């Protein structure tokens, strides 16, 4: 048996036995998985890690599944933490490379936990609203679980993301409007047909539990040091909150003394949380006109702006920052991470390096500050914005003379 836990509303404190719940019935607030912290177990005063299990389920002692037979996994997690080699900016910077997950993004973490809980709750199938990565992860894990999956996506989603989800066997449905329209339809279908809603906003309370395992992994990878700053791309922001929750758990277990400052990065063309942070507002308001190449975080928060407010409060409570970056900066950072670090990222992921450069320039992050940037998704999923920047590729005969005529080596 795993740890005793329940669902608790972050707004009114109402508690629920874990089941197929989403928002609080009493006040409509966000639900959070709450453990009996006093019964957390440690081994030799450290986290219990079952090394016989591949991936994040090696931390099963701290995850909300009652029966191990319900776990649906693709060996996700345990991704590498890599020291920055990018010469254009020095600093104590690491990248947590979530592109190494089975479907190419961090979304495998919340999905493996959410779908395992859906199996435990005997749901008939799964749905998700997605800007790409969450839908892909939902489709892949549903295929393994042998559950039907329906993915609702914005009508302008990149074809690469649609292709991958389709190959996994999910039913893909485009919804007119932005991401919020897809979110609303997924809610309706899930409630009507007893399908589990795996949408990776805060709507499904179990997803954060997968995200928090990033904190556990970094705790071990950094030799129990806590980063001064963690930089994360945010739409609604559950990844940021999930990682912070992991560090709160570690602190509750007396394994660490301090907490990291959380930095959320949004694109200037869709930055409702950043706007509220800069204006020192208590609540986040929905964004009206989305215009950015960073499709993975182009979330206007219409109809669920409380998600943004929750993330805003986590950022403020950690002593962190919320910053926005331009599409031009994003493209530049895609190439910096590619030719400087050997990591091909989608535009959404590149925002973290933009954010790091901004904060180093403003000296909010110092050179020696231990900083981790979370690389959330692989670049193969969103290539359209990049093609015009790579230039024309030459064609030659198998001739040394023709090769030399290109003058490729003239500066060597």
Secondary structure as GFF3:
##gff-version 3
##sequence-region A 1 412
A	DSSP	beta_strand	5	9	.	.	.	ID=ss1
A	DSSP	beta_strand	15	16	.	.	.	ID=ss2
A	DSSP	beta_strand	31	35	.	.	.	ID=ss3
A	DSSP	three_ten_helix	37	39	.	.	.	ID=ss4
A	DSSP	three_ten_helix	55	62	.	.	.	ID=ss5
A	DSSP	three_ten_helix	68	70	.	.	.	ID=ss6
A	DSSP	beta_strand	81	83	.	.	.	ID=ss7
A	DSSP	beta_strand	93	97	.	.	.	ID=ss8
A	DSSP	three_ten_helix	98	100	.	.	.	ID=ss9
A	DSSP	alpha_helix	107	120	.	.	.	ID=ss10
A	DSSP	beta_strand	125	130	.	.	.	ID=ss11
A	DSSP	alpha_helix	133	145	.	.	.	ID=ss12
A	DSSP	beta_strand	148	154	.	.	.	ID=ss13
A	DSSP	alpha_helix	159	167	.	.	.	ID=ss14
A	DSSP	beta_strand	171	175	.	.	.	ID=ss15
A	DSSP	alpha_helix	179	193	.	.	.	ID=ss16
A	DSSP	beta_strand	195	197	.	.	.	ID=ss17
A	DSSP	alpha_helix	207	211	.	.	.	ID=ss18
A	DSSP	alpha_helix	213	221	.	.	.	ID=ss19
A	DSSP	beta_strand	229	233	.	.	.	ID=ss20
A	DSSP	alpha_helix	238	252	.	.	.	ID=ss21
A	DSSP	beta_strand	261	267	.	.	.	ID=ss22
A	DSSP	alpha_helix	272	278	.	.	.	ID=ss23
A	DSSP	three_ten_helix	295	297	.	.	.	ID=ss24
A	DSSP	alpha_helix	305	318	.	.	.	ID=ss25
A	DSSP	beta_strand	321	325	.	.	.	ID=ss26
A	DSSP	alpha_helix	327	341	.	.	.	ID=ss27
A	DSSP	alpha_helix	347	361	.	.	.	ID=ss28
A	DSSP	beta_strand	371	375	.	.	.	ID=ss29
A	DSSP	three_ten_helix	379	381	.	.	.	ID=ss30
A	DSSP	three_ten_helix	384	389	.	.	.	ID=ss31
A	DSSP	alpha_helix	400	405	.	.	.	ID=ss32
###
